[in-house]
């Protein structure tokens, strides 16, 4: 399964060069018009993903115990949203 492009993309997601801190201090990256923003609050880590055609954003479900877990959840949500936009 090492040749699976989705597995490779997931492994590389946290290493992408576009990650930066936004004005609020949250980690953020833009990928194919999607903006992924990582955040931490009293409940733990999460992410919100927005797109120009749906600027209200979609949040990861629940909260993760650390940043790395939240990045994994954000990647899974991003893949789902990419598929929805492709099917529309």
N, C-alpha and C positions, 0 to 999 in steps of 0.2 A: 504494500500500500504506500510505500515511500514515493512512488511515482505519481500519486494522486495530486493533481494541482491544488485542490482545496486544502489538503494536509500541508503542502508546501506553503501556501498563502497564509495559513493559520500560524505556522511556525515563524514566518517572517514578519507578521503583523506588528509585533511589539518592537521590531528592529528597524522599521521604516524610518527613513531620514526626515520625513515631514513632521514628526512629533515636535511640538513646541508648547510653551506655556502661553495661554491667552492673557488678556488684561486682568481677568479675575484670578489668575494663578492656577487655573485648571489645565491639565494636559489636553491637547487637541491636535487633530490631523484632518486634512481634507483628502478624500479618496473618491475619484470619479464623481464629483459633485456632492458627495455625502460629507457632512461634517460630523466627526465623532468627537465628543467632548467627555472626558473622564472627570468624575467629581467624587469627593468624599464628604459625608455628613455623619451625623450621630449614629445612623443606622449601618454605616459601612461604605464601601465603594460601589459606584454604579457608573452608568454611561447614558448619554442621550445622543441620538443620531438624527440629524435634520437633513433636508434636501430642499433645494429652491422651490420645488413644486409642492412640498409639504413642510413648511418652515416651523410648524408647531413642535416637531420632534417626536421621536419614539424612544421610550426609556427601556433599559434592560429590566427584566423582571427581578424583583427582590434585590437584595444587596449582597455583595461579596465581601469576604473577610480581608482581602488585600487587593492591591492594584493589579497584580498579574492575573488573578482570577477574574477581575472585572474586565480586563482587556480581552480575555477569552470570551466572556459573555458578550462584549461589544462586537467582537469579530463574528460570532454566531448570529447576532442580530443584524449586522451589516450584510451578511450573506443572504439572510432571509429577505431583507428589504431590497437588495439588488435583484433578487429573483422576482419579487412582486412588481418592481418597476419594469423589468424585462417582459413580464407576462402581460402588462397593461397595454 
